Amino acid sequence: MSEAEAKLMHEHAVYWRGWMEKGQVVAFGLVADPAGAYGIVIVEVDDDSGLRTLAANEPTIQSGRGFRFDVYPMPRGVVHLPRGGA
């Protein structure tokens, strides 16, 4: 990874961590797929336009380096309660 790529990945993590602190992101991180690594972000938004705004303003998307995002709804997702109860 070049210095420029490392800087972009840092900005990417800071961006999503900020949205996590605001309660919009449930989880994010690298997926170590043997076919090729990629990232995943699980968000909680009111509508599709909120998600598209988050993704459009994301540093890797704005970088013009060919990154993309795909949206897949999770209509019946389940999130565990924090350890120790609710």
Secondary structure, DSSP 8 states (H G I E B T S, - for coil): --HHHHHHHHHHHHHHHHHHHTT-EEEEEEE--TT--EEEEEE--SSHHHHHHHHHTSHHHHTTSS--------TT------TT--
